[in-house]
Amino acid sequence: MSEIVLSGYYGFGNAGDEAMLLSILEAIERERPGSSVTVISGRPEDTEKKYQVKAIHRFDYIGMIGVLKKADLLLSGGGSLLQDVTSHRSIFYYLSIIKLAQWMKVPTMLYAQGIGPVVRPTARKALSRVVNQVDLITVRDEKSKAELIELGIAKPPIHVTADPVLSLKPESGEYGEVLLEKIGYRKGKKLIGFAIREWPLVPEYLDEIAKAADLLLADQDLQVVFLPMQWPEDGEVARKVQEKMSHEALFLEGEYRVREHLSVIAQLDLLVGVRLHGLIFAFLSGTPCVGLSYDPKINSFLELIGETSIASLENLCCEELVQTVLKKLDEPQNCREKRREELCLASERNSSLMASLLK
């Protein structure tokens, strides 16, 4: 039986990161049934309850040493862990976990990570030193591989795969319909979801979101719902937007599990997404999406599925957003089943490569 430790942004109520955790756990069970998994989490008790695994707190370094003594492998990822834009310090935290495992002679793997941007010289130097000593790297897009090569990563093999969440199976919309009806959704109207987030560099983009939602709600045949992908932070952002609006939108409150999010998004006629994994959930569910970019990872994913971002948050225009949404609602949707299957297979390569490190 293999002993595997997972390091990532787990236990913080972020639907995207929780979806990555779920997909990695399913992959481990598929490749190495019965493995013992320990997750490094911000809320260990919650993680244990949700996923029936062992968990330790992300700052319990003594506990980490204990589990790494018995570990056969440390997986770091997925997600955008190794970047210094949203946080100056987190990159050093995740690198420290990898370095601790290396000191203890535990094989290490970057699992389906999105790399960068890494702009500070100290962070770039630290990343290069630590990551050049890992045993295997998989990244979710070509830009991440290019970033690693630019940072001087030459020793470990780098494989371009896909986001681990793309291996998840879509959900039916039945449960999502129940949740939406509880907050006032009326059948017969087209439902547009917004998965937005705070972005301190461009706080004024929320004004354009509010104007766009109001313009859409002026159409009696449309409804708008705000979907918090990270609770309570995204809920607070949605409330700020609602306060700027003259029409009343629907608002999904609370923290939901991954499959509940998938079920809700399956009920939408279209999703406007700033959150990457909101867009990924829409793609998995066959729901049309409109992406708004605040980070290169958004553009990379949209390119992967044959879409483009209509705007960055800096130059977002409410009229252009509304026109794009209405046009997309009227367009016949091309079947993307083949592309979903291709990306699912690419995503599953993460776990087969992982298995090559286990004896």
Secondary structure, DSSP 4 states (H G I P E B T S, - for coil): --EEEEEEEESS-BHHHHHHHHHHHHHHHHHSTT-EEEEEESSHHHHHHHHSSEEEETT-HHHHHHHHHT-SEEEEEEES-S-SSS-SSHHHHHHHHHHHHHHTT--EEEEEEPP----SHHHHHHHHHHHTT-SEEEESSHHHHHHHHHTT--SS-EEE---GGGGSPP--SHHHHHHHHHTT--TTSEEEEEE----TT-TTHHHHHHHHHHHHHTSTTEEEEE--SBTTHHHHHHHHHHHH-SSPPEE--S---HHHHHHHHHT-SEEEESSHHHHHHHHHHT--EEEEESSHHHHHHHHHTT---SEEGGG--HHHHHHHHHHHHHSPPPP-HHHHHHHHHHHHHHHHHHHTT--
